[in-house]
Amino acid sequence: MMMVKATREGLGGKQTSSGYLVDPIVPFVALPDTAALRQRVRVINPQNGKSIEAIVLDVGPWNEHDHAYVFGGHRPAAETGIDTRGRKTNGAGIDLGERVWAALEMTGNDQVWWEFI
């Protein structure tokens, strides 16, 4: 299980890298490796203990091939402040779709635990 900064996906009505059209119903997340697509994860808000199971339907935040983080237990590359394209990041290691954000009762970009299930 890894604790990382989470941000809100915020792509309502747009299409993710997996072809999913974002809606507020499906519990989904984004992780920065294409190999994680369509895998299931559990996400926990450590501040209140709320948890939800979700599916990875997008790639990000920031990077697309951060295999060392997603599958190898390393810290997210985005935590360095610069992504692989040289863009300034917000340090997030996971993006949460609206359903996940609401279920966890998130109020801002904060730390969450996540793991594959």
C-alpha positions in Angstrom: 0.0 0.0 0.0 1.3 3.4 -0.9 0.4 6.9 0.5 0.6 9.6 -2.1 -0.9 13.0 -2.8 -4.3 12.7 -4.7 -5.9 15.3 -7.0 -9.3 15.5 -8.5 -9.6 14.2 -12.0 -11.9 17.0 -13.2 -12.5 15.8 -16.8 -16.3 15.6 -16.6 -17.7 14.8 -20.1 -14.3 14.3 -21.7 -12.6 11.0 -22.8 -9.8 9.4 -20.9 -6.8 7.6 -22.4 -8.7 4.3 -22.1 -11.7 5.7 -24.1 -13.9 6.0 -21.1 -16.2 9.1 -21.2 -16.0 10.6 -17.7 -19.2 10.7 -15.7 -19.9 11.1 -11.9 -21.1 7.5 -11.5 -18.2 5.1 -12.3 -15.6 5.0 -9.5 -12.3 5.4 -11.4 -8.8 6.7 -10.9 -5.8 7.6 -13.0 -2.3 6.1 -12.4 0.8 7.1 -14.3 1.4 3.9 -16.3 -0.5 2.5 -19.2 0.0 -1.0 -17.9 -2.3 -0.2 -15.0 -5.3 0.5 -17.2 -8.4 -1.5 -16.3 -6.9 -2.9 -13.1 -8.8 -2.5 -9.8 -7.5 -0.6 -6.8 -8.6 0.2 -3.3 -8.2 3.9 -2.2 -8.4 5.0 1.4 -8.7 8.4 2.9 -6.4 8.2 6.0 -8.1 11.2 7.6 -11.5 9.6 8.0 -10.9 5.9 7.2 -13.3 5.9 4.2 -12.4 3.6 1.4 -13.7 2.6 -2.1 -12.8 0.2 -4.8 -12.1 1.7 -8.2 -10.9 0.9 -11.7 -8.0 2.5 -13.4 -9.5 4.2 -16.5 -7.0 7.0 -17.2 -3.2 7.5 -17.3 -1.7 10.2 -15.2 -1.3 12.4 -13.4 1.5 14.0 -15.3 3.5 10.9 -16.5 2.4 7.9 -18.6 5.3 5.4 -18.0 6.1 5.7 -14.3 6.3 1.9 -13.9 8.8 2.1 -11.0 6.2 3.9 -8.9 3.0 2.1 -10.0 4.4 -1.5 -9.9 7.8 -1.2 -8.2 7.2 0.6 -4.9 9.2 3.7 -5.7 7.8 7.2 -5.1 5.9 8.9 -8.0 8.2 10.7 -10.4 5.8 13.7 -10.3 6.9 14.3 -6.6 10.1 15.7 -8.0 8.1 18.7 -9.3 8.9 18.1 -12.9 7.4 15.5 -15.2 9.1 13.6 -18.0 8.2 16.3 -20.5 9.7 19.1 -18.3 6.3 20.4 -17.1 6.0 21.6 -13.5 3.8 19.2 -11.5 1.7 19.5 -8.4 3.4 16.4 -6.9 0.3 14.1 -7.2 0.7 10.3 -7.6 -3.0 9.5 -8.3 -6.0 11.3 -9.8 -9.5 10.5 -8.4 -12.7 10.6 -10.4 -15.7 12.4 -9.0 -17.3 9.2 -7.5 -14.1 8.3 -5.7 -13.5 11.9 -4.5 -17.0 12.0 -3.0 -16.9 8.6 -1.5 -13.7 9.4 0.3 -15.1 12.8 1.4 -12.1 14.6 0.1 -12.1 18.3 0.7 -8.8 19.1 -1.1 -5.7 17.7 -2.7 -4.5 15.5 0.2 -2.8 12.2 0.9 -4.5 8.8 0.2 -3.5 5.2 0.5 -3.9 3.0 -2.6 -3.2 -0.6 -3.6 -4.1 -3.0 -6.3 -6.8 -5.6 -5.4 
